[in-house]
Amino acid sequence: MTDGSVDNMRQLGQNGVIQPLLTDLYQITMAYAYWKSGKTKDHAVFDLFFRKNPFQGEFTIFAGLEECLKFLGKFCYSKSDIEYLKTALPPHTEEDFFEFLSTLTAKDVKLYAIAEGSVVFPRVPLMRIEGPLTVVQLLETTLLTLVNYASLMATNAARYRIAAGNLMLFEFGLRRAQGPDGGLSASKYSYIGGFDGTSNVLAGKLFDIPVRGTHAHAYITSFNGFSELKNTILPSKNGGKPRDLLKIALKWKESLLPIFKVISSEANEGELAALVSFAIAFPDGFMALVDTYEVQRSGLLNYCAVALALNDLGYHAIGIRLDSGDLCYLSNIARHYFTEISKKFNIPWFEHQLIMASNDINEETIISLNEQGHKINCFGIGTHLVTCQRQPALGCVYKMVELNHYPRIKLSQEVSKVTMPGNKDAYRLYSESGHALVDLLQRSVEPPPKINEKILCRHPFEESKRAYVKPSKVEKLLELCWADGRILKSLPSLKEIKEKVTSSLRTLRSDIKRNLNPTPYKVAVSDDLYHFIHDQWLKNAPIGELS
C-alpha cells in the first residue's frame, strides 16, 4: 500500500476494497432474475441478525455500522465493474440489465440500526434495511462481511477486558491476523471492545489508536558483549553533565548481586549491552524484554542495573515484558525485586514499574492468572484475540421479512432457523436498578411499550414461556441512520464507540457477563407479534397427508 493509497483511504474514510463487487456471485444472478421477472421496484425489508452469542457467552457487541453507512454512500457500479460482470455472467445475459445495474444507488434505501458499540443479543435485528428489492438484495454480502468480523472481534476484546479488569490491554496480533485487512480490523475493533492500544502502526495512523511496542528477542541476541557498544554516553535529563551509562549500570549490577543471590558471570553480558544500547535510544521510554536467556539470574538483574543507572541521570524506566515461562511466578519474582530495590535504595517509583506479559495469552489464561495471584499490570494479546480462536465466525444472517408490505417467513425443521416475519421494532426494558431485563420485539404497527405499564413478554416459539414486565425505563434500539441517500446523524468517533461499549456492558448483570455458565439474557416478543409469527407459520407450512 503506497503513501498515496493510504492517504486516499483516509480521505474516503474506507478501505477501497469495500465496493459493490465485494459480494457473492449469486447476489448478481438473483438481481438478474429479479430484473427478468419485473420485480426491481418491489419494496423489500430485510433483517440482519445472528442466532447465537459467540464464545459460549451470553452477550455480543455490535460493531461495523460506520463502515456499512459509508458503503451505502458510495454504492454504485463503475464502468470497469460493468465490463467485468459482462465476463462473469452467462453470454445470454441481456445488455439492458447491465445498463440497469449502472444506474443503481442506495438513495432509496432506508437503514435502521442499533447504536454501534451496544450490547446485543440473538434474534434482535442489528439492522433493518428497507428499499427496492434488487438494491437491498445486492447489499447483503457486503453488509454481512462488514458486521460479522467487526462484532465478533469487538465481543472478543470486551471479554478480555472483563477478564483483565482495570489492567492495561494491548493488541499485538498483526503478524498472526488473517491478512492485512484482518489485521487492521482487529486493531480497530479490539480498541472499540476495550483495549488500550495496538502495536499496529498503520492502525494508529488511520484510526488514531495509541500504539505501543518494546523490542524483540532479536535485539537482545544481536549483541554479544560490551565491545559492540558504539556509544555509552547519555546526557542527564535535567541538563547535567553527560555520563557513561554502561559504567553506571555495571556499578549498580555489583550492588544488586547480593539481592539477586547470583554471581556476576551468570548474567549475560550481551543482554546487558543490548539493554544499555536500548536505554540510550529510549531513556524516557525504557521497557525491556527480560526472558531472552534466563529471567531471574540474567534478564531482571540486567534490567534493574540499567534502570537504576537511568535513575541516576534523572530518567524513570517504564518496566519489563515477560514472553515465556510461568508468568504468575515470574511476575511475582519481578515485583518482589522491584519492591526490595525500591526500599533498599529509597527509590519509591521503582516498585511500581510496569510488568507486561505476552506469550500466547487467551481469556482463560488471564482468569487463571487472576486466581493464582499474579503481579502483572498489562497484557499484550495476539493470536487468540485477532483470530478469535475460540469461535472463528459470528454467523450473522440477512433474511427477508417483508415484501410489498406482506410478511415473509422462512421455515425450517430447526426452530432456531425459523425467521420472524414482518416489519419489527426492538426495545430494551430496564429494571429499577438500571439493569437490562429483556429485549422486546414487536410489530412496527404496535404502540411502543410504556414505562411502569405491565407488558406481556413471550418466547417467540414456546407457548408456555411468558412473563409480565413493568419497565422503569424503555429504550428504543433501532434508529433510522440512512435515508434519502445520506447518513442522517454524525458518526461517533472510535473513542465514543468505545465508551458506548463500556456503558452498555454496565447495564448487564454480572451473572450474564461471567465467563463460566453465564445466565441467558431474555429476548422476547409481544403477544401481538407472537400470534402474528404463528399465524404466518401455519399459513406457509404445508399440510401433510397420512396414508
N, C-alpha and C positions, 0 to 999 in steps of 0.2 A: 504494500500500500504506500503510494507516494505522498509527499507533503501536500501536493495539490488535491489528491483524493481525500486525504484526511480532513483538510480544510473544507472541501466541498461537502463531506459528510456532516461536519459540524454546522455548516450553513443550512443544509437541508434539514438537519435535525434527525436524520435517519440513515441507516445503512442503505447504500444504493441497491443492494441485492433484494431488498423488500419492495417488490413490484408485482403487478398482476400475474406475471408468468411464474412467480413463486407459488405454484399451485399444482394440484394433481390433474393429469390429462382428462380424467373423467368429468371434471368441472366444465371443461371446454366442450367435451362431447355432449354433456347434458344441455349446455347453453345452445348448442346447435339444434338438438332435438326439441327444446322449448321453442326455439325460433321457427322451426319447421311446423310445429304444432299450433302456432299462433298464440302462444302463452306469454310472450315477452312483457305484456302490460299487466299481467296478473299481479295482484298485490299479495306479497307473502310476509309471514312473520316467522322468524327462526329464534330459538333459544340456544345460547351457548352455555353449557353447564358441565359438571363432572358428577360421577356416580358414587365415588368413594374417596374419603380422605387418604392422603398418602402417608407412608412411613408408619403404618399401624396406629396412626393418631386420630384425633377427633376434631381437628381444625385445619384449615388451609388459608393461605394468604393470597389474595387476588392481586396479580401484577400483570403488566403488559398493556394496560389500557392506553397509555400515552402513545405507544407505538401503533396500536390499532387505529387511533384517531388520525395520526399523521399519515398512515397508509391510505385512509379514506380520502385525505386531502390531495393525494397525488395518484389516485386510481384512474388510470386511462391506459389504453394500448397504443404504443408508439408505432410508427411505420415499420420499424425493424421487427417489432413484436408480431405485427400482422403478417409480414413476409415469412417469419419463421413458422407461424401457425399454419400457413398455407402448405408448408412441407410436412408438418406434423399430423395434420388431419387427412382423411382419405381424399383422393383426387376428385371424387364426385362432389365434394363439399361446394355449395353454391357461392359464387363470388359476392352476392348481396349480403351473405352472412358476415363476411369479413368487413364489409362496409358498415354493417350494423355494429359490429364489435368496436370499430374505430370511433364510434360516437358515444360509447358508454362512459359515464362518470358516476360518482356516488352522490350527485347533487339531490337526487330524490330519495335518498336513504335516510332513515332515522335510526340512531343508535342510542339505546338506553343502557346504562351500566351502573354497577355498584362502584363506589369510590375506590380508586386504586390504593392498595395498602390495607384494605379492610379484611377482617377475618371473615371467611365464607365457608359454606357447608354444602354437602351433596344435594343435588336436585334443584337448588336455588339458582335461577339464571344469573350468571355473571354479567351477561349482556343479552339484550333483546334487540334484534335487528329487523327493521321493517322497511319494505320498499319493493320496487319492481322485482319480480321473481328471478329473472335472469341475473340481474346485478347482485342481489343478496346471495344467490347460489354461488356465483363466481367469487364471492368474498370468503367462502367457508374455510378453505385450507389455509389461506394466509392468516386469517384471524386466529385459527386454532394454533398454528405454529408460533404466533406471537404471544399467545396466552399460556399455552401448556408448559413450556420450559420455564418461562418467567415466574409463573405461580409456584411451580414445583421448587424452583431454586430459592425463591423468597421464603417459602414454607420451611425448607430445609435449614436455611440460615436462621429463621426465627426459632426453630427447635434448638439449634446450637446456642443461641442467645439465652434461651430459658435455662438450658443446662449449665451454662457458664455464669449465670447471674450477672454481677457487675464487672466481671473480669473483661479485659480487652480482647477483642477477636479480630484477626486479620486474615483475609483470604489470600492464600498462596498457591492457587491451583492452576494458573495459566498453562504451565507446561504439561499438565495432565488433562486439560479440558478437551472436549470434542471439537477440536479445530479452533481457529482464531475467533470465529463468530460466537462459538460456545464459550470461549474464554472471556470475551468482552461481556457477554450476557451474564455470565457467572459473577463477574466482578460487580456489575451494576446491580443485580438483584440480590446478591448477598449483602451489599451495603443497605439496600432497602429493608431487607429482612432483619437487620440488627448488627451487622459487622461494622467495625470502626474504620476499616480501610482495606487496602489491597496492595499487593506487590506489582500489580499490572500497571505499568507506566502509561500506556495508551488509554486505559480506562480512566486513569487520573486526569489526563488531558481532556478527554471527550466528555466525561461526566462530572468533573470536579470532585472526585473522590480522593480522600487523603491516601498517599502512597507511602509505604514503609518497606524497609529492607535492610539486611545486615551484610553478610558475605557468605560465601560457600566454603566448604572444606578445601576446595582447590586453592583458595587464597592462603590458607594456613600451610598447606603442603608445598606451596610454591617457594617457601623459604626453608633453607637448610640450617642457617646459622647467622650469627651477628655480622659476619663478613659481607653478607649480601645487602646490608642496610646502607643505602647511599646517603641517607640523611637522618640524623637522630636529634637534630636541634629543633626545639619548639619554643616560640615566644610565649611569655607569660600572658595570661588572658587580660590582665589589667595593666598591660604596658610595661611590665618589668623586663629584666634582662633575659634574653633567650638562654635556655639551658638544655643540657643533653638529657633527653627523656630516657634513653637506654640506661645511662649511668644511674639515674634516679630510680628507675624500675629495678635494676639489679640490687641496689641497696635495700629497697623495700622487700625484694624477694628473700634476701638473707634474714630480714626481720620476721618474715612470715613462716619460715621453715619450721620453727618450733610449734607454731599454731597448727600447721597442717600435718606435723609429725612425719615429714618426709626429708630425704636428703636432696641436695641441690641437683644432683645428676639425674634424679627421677623425672624432673620436669623437662620437657622437650625444648631444646634451645631454639630450634627453627620456629616453633609455635610462639615463643616469646618474641622473637624477631618479627614475626608476622603481625603480632598484636601491637608492638611498638610502631611498626610502619602504618598500620591502620589507624592507630590513635593520632599519629601526626597528621594523617589525611583528614580525620574527623574528630578533632579534640572535643568539640561540643556535642558530638553525636556518637560517642564511642560505645558500641554494643557489639559483643563478640560471641562467636560460636566456640564452645569450650569442650566439645566432645570428639575432636579430631583424633586424639590419641588416648588419653585417659582423663576423665573429668576431675576427680579429686586430687590426684597426685601431679597433674600437669596443667590441665586447662584452667581450673579455678585458681590455682596458685599463680599462674602466669597472668591471668586476667586481673586478679586483685593487685598484683605488683604494679601493673601498668595503670590501673585505675587510681591507685594511691599516688603514683608519680604524677598523673594528670592533676590530681587534687593539689599537689604541691605547687603547681603552676596556675591554680585558680579555676580549673575545669572540673565538672562533675560528670563522671561516666554514667551511662544510662543503665546498662545491665548485660545479661547474658542470654544466649539461646541454647537450649538443650534439644538435640535432634535424634537422640538414640538412648537406649538403656532404660532403666527403671526410673521413669520421670518423677514419680512421687518421692522415692528415696533421694534421688539426686537433687530435686528442688529443696527438700528439707536440709540436705547437707549444705547446699549453696546458701540458703537463708541462715543456717547456723553460723557459717563462716563470716557472712556479711555482718551479722549481729555481733559476733565476738570481736571482729576487727573494729567495728564501729565503737564499741565500748572501750576496748584496749587503747585505741589511739584517739579517742574523743572526737570522732568524725560522725555526727548524728545522721547525716544524709545517707551514709554508706549502707546501713542495714535495710534501707527501703528501696534498694535498686530493683530494677525490673528483672523478673525471671520469666522468659518466654519458652514455651515448649512447642515443638512441632512433631515430627515422626509419625506420619500416617494416622493422625488422630480422628476419631469419629465421635458421635454423640455419646455412645456407651462408654468410650474411654474417659470422657470428661466426667460423666456421672460416677464412674468407678474411682477416678482420682479424687473427686469430692468426698467420697465415702472413706478414702484412705487418709485424708488429711494432708493434701499437697500444699506447697507454698508457691504455686505458680501464679503470676499476675496476668499472663497473657498467653493466648493460644494462636498459633499460626496453622490454619486448616487448609489442606489442599485437596487431595484426591477424593476423599469421601464426600466433601462438600460439593465440589463443582460437577462431579459425575453423578451425584445423587445415587450412590451405590446401593442403598437400601431399597430404592424404587426408581427405576430409570424413566418413568413417564407418569404424568398425572392422569391422562385419559379423558381430557375434555372432549365433548361431542357437540355437534351442531345439528339440531333437529327442527324440522318444520312443524309448527304447531297451529298455523292458521293460513288459509289461502282464500283470498277474496271474501274475507270476513266469515268464512266457515271453518270450524275447528278441524284439525288433522291430528291423528293419533297413530303411533307405531306400536303394534302389539308384538308380544314375544312370549315364548314359554317360560322365559326367565322374567319374573315380575320386575326385577330391578331394571330391565331394559324397556319396560313399557313407558312411553312418554306421557307427559301431562299436557293435554291439548288446550288450545285457546290462548288468547292474549291475557297475560297474568302480570300482577304486580306483587312485589315482595316487601314484607315489613318485618322489622325486628322488634320484639316485645320485651320490655325490661321489667325487672322486679324493683321493689322499693330500695333494695341495696345497691341498685345500679348495675347489677349483673344481667347479661342477656339470658332470657328464659327460653325463647323459642323463635324460630324464623317461620313466619306465616305467609303462605302463598294463597292468593285469592284472585278471582277473575277481575279483570280491569274495570268491568261494569259495576262491580260492588263498591259501596262506600268504604273508605278506609277505616280501619279499626280505631276506636277512641280510647283515650286514657280513662282508667277507672271504670270501664264498662266491661262486663263479662263477655268473653269471646270463646266460642267453642272451637277448639283446635283438634283436628283429626289427622290420623295417619292416612296417607293418600291411598293405601291399598288394604289395610287391615281394619275391618269394621269396628272391632272391639276396642281398639286403641284410640282413646279420645280423652280430652281433659278440658276443663274451663280455665281460662287465664284472665286475670284482671290486671292489665299492664299499668305500671306507673309512668311509663314512657313508651312512645311508639316512634320508631324511626323508619321512614320510607327508604328503601335500599336502592331501587332503580331510578336513576335520574336521567333526563334527556341530555346527552352530551354532544350529539351531532345531528344537525338538520339544516336544510337549505344550503347544503354544500359547504358548511363551515363548522368549526369547533365552537360550541356555544359558551364555554366558560374558560377562563385562563387555566392553563395546565399547572399543577403544583410542581415544585422543584423536587429533586430526589430527596433532599433533606426533609421536606414537608411530607412526602410519602412515607419516609422512614418514621417520622413522628406519628403518622397515622397508624402504622403497624403497631407501634408501642401502645398508643391509646386504645386501639381496637382490641388488642390482646388483654388489656386490663379489664375489659368488660366480661371476660370469661372467668368462671370459677376455676380455681387451681386444679380441681379434680378432672376437669375437661382437658387441661393442658399437660397433665402429668405424662411422663414417658411410658410407664407400665400400666396397662389396663385402664386407660382413661375412660371417664364417664361419657357415653354418647350424648352429643348435643341434639336436641329435637328439632326437626323440620316438619312442619305440619301444613295442612291445607284447611281452608274454611269449609264449613258444611256445604255451602253452595258449590264450591269447586269439587269437593268430594263426590257429590251426586253427579255433577257435570262429567267428571272423568269416567265414572262407571256407566253412565248413560252412553257415552261415546264408545266405550269398550264393548258394550252389548250390541250397539248398532253395527260395529265393524267386525266383530268376531263371527266367524262362520258357524252355522248351526250344524252339528254333526247328525248323522243318521245311523241308527243301530240296525243291524240285520242279522 
